[in-house]
Amino acid sequence: MALTKVLITVKTYPTLSAKYDELVCTAGFREDGTWIRLYPVPFRKKSYNEQYKKYDWIEVDLVKNSSDFRPDSFRPKSIDSEIKVVGHIDTNNNWEERKKVCLGKIYYNLTELIAEAKDKNTCTSLAVFKPTEIIDFYAEPVERNWDKDKLAKLNQLNLFETTKEGKFEVVQKLPYKFKFHFKDNQGTESRMMIEDWETGQLYWNCLARHEGDEQKAIADVRKKYFDDFAKTKDLYFFLGTTAQFHNVAPNPFIIIGTFQPKIELQGKLF
């Protein structure tokens, strides 16, 4: 495929991999507005110049990910392939340039989107979705620590001892899943987890600010996503499936990012 230019719009919270230790799922748009997924990417082991931010344009040598049946899944040619940041799109004019790239195709009916995902001819696994109503945003407790057996195996393989700074420290596991409860344009209600890296990092920042008070941290995360994004912004979801559950889960999608420009008044003349 050679060098491909991608606008990064999604970086999920890191997970553990038996082969590559810690991985981030990255997704975004090609210059023609079509989706593309980049996986695996050992993001935190990349050099500073390669640690792209959201809405950076990057160039990277990609090949189809042969272990992933989803048509928009690619991977760097090698785990050490250089990722070059070549530009950035800012938020000027209420995200005008970002909208041009990201909002080419929007789904409003979740049932139709799921049907496209299950259809072998389309196999849609990445999408922009516009919820009709946000009912709630909340946290559910989960296992607080990474699997001990997996951590032990990775330590035995010395996969964590690869950085110039010394021993690689795996990212903290989030003790909660954050979820949106929403309706689509047919009134169908769904509850969907969000795995955006920014959501997890916001929780840790709030937890530090509240000196370890988890409920206050959760309240601050909810304030951001529900009181701000859901109530005062023009909120869209970036949705993605996982290869494991794409063909078996009734709803294979999770929220992998948000897109939230300000609400524009309709009929504005000047």
Secondary structure, 3 states (H helix, E strand, C coil): CCEEEEEEEEEECCEEECCCEEEEEEEEECCCCCEEEEEEECHHHCCHHHCCCCCEEEEEEEEECCCCCCCCEEEECCCCCCEEEEEECCCHHHHHHHHHHHCCCEECCHHHHHHHHHCCCCCCCEEEECCCEEEEEEEEECCCCCCHHHHHHHHHCCCCCCECCECCCCCCCCCEEEEEEEECCCCCEEEEEECEHHHHHHHHHHHHHCCCCHHHHHHHHHHHHHHHHHHHECCEEEEEECCCCCCCCCCCEEEEEEECCECCCCCCCC
